[in-house]
Amino acid sequence: MRHDFEKALFINKLVNIGKDVDRLYFGNEFCENLIPGINILKERYVFAEKKKKNFTFVTPFVTDAGLDKLKILFAFLNQQKDTEVVFSDWGVFYLLKNNFRNLIPVLGRLLTKQRRDPRMMKIFLDKQSQIVIKTKQRKIIKIPKKVPPALFEHHQASVINTPVFQKFLLSEGIKRVEIDNLIWKMNIDVPREIGVSIYFPYGYISTGRMCWRTCLSYAPCKKECKKYFFHLKHKSLPVPFYAKGNTIFYKSTRIDFENLQHLKNLRIVYQAKFL
């Protein structure tokens, strides 16, 4: 098992930090309603500083209202040293690039274009169920075709493997990208100049602007996602699925270190709770 990687812990509250933790993450990737206030951000940053841990602030995709919130937070962080900001919106990167040059931009996992849906595993293993269609006249059984190897290879990779995209990232000063820990073997190929951060054990499958709770009640957001989530169960799901707020998550059980040995600047981001 590989041991030479940076260890990061995603925190929502002030908790006990082990000596082996190198960096603290704080923020939210999925909803601008959950962007923290300036006082909470300062409290988390000071906490990291006292613990002598590096600090990474995570941001979501935003509207203009969200950008206005982030400007206040970035103004504070821009005064600090060696602070990372994970962006999930190219508009946020534009803001960082033009107004907050002291902050270190990190490409968030919402922009790395992985194919994440764990339900694909059965298809890759050619274990998908037969489709049975019954009519009054007859019963039709459709046997799924075998999956070509190229499709599995496509799902193992990410846009960050593309040389032209890597060149663009480096030209813009983006030297770290973030990805989810897929439940199948991954193929991640980046130059040594680009670091890779992998989230564990929770990955996200899909997200959007509308929240499940809001859609059910048609009421304004009261941040119910901080209290409630849906546990989704079905025989087709190979790992646990959860719906919280506007995002669907899955839980992985192990990290495929064997296929990550070649990465020179690897970081594992441990996230005990989604959101």
Secondary structure, 3 states (H helix, E strand, C coil): CCCCCEEEEECCCCCCCCCCCCEEEEECCCCHHHCCCHHHHHHHHHHHHHCCCEEEEECCCCCHHHHHHHHHHHHHHCCCCCCEEEECCHHHHHHHHHHCCCCEEEECHHHCCCCCCCCHHHHHCCCCCCEEEECCCCEEEECCCCCCHHHHHHHHCCHHHCHHHHHHHHHCCCCEEEEECCCCCCCCCCCCCCEEEEEECEEEEEECCCCHHHHHHCCCCCCHHHCCCEEECCCCCCCCEEEECCEEEEECCCCCHHHHCCCCCEEEEECCCCC
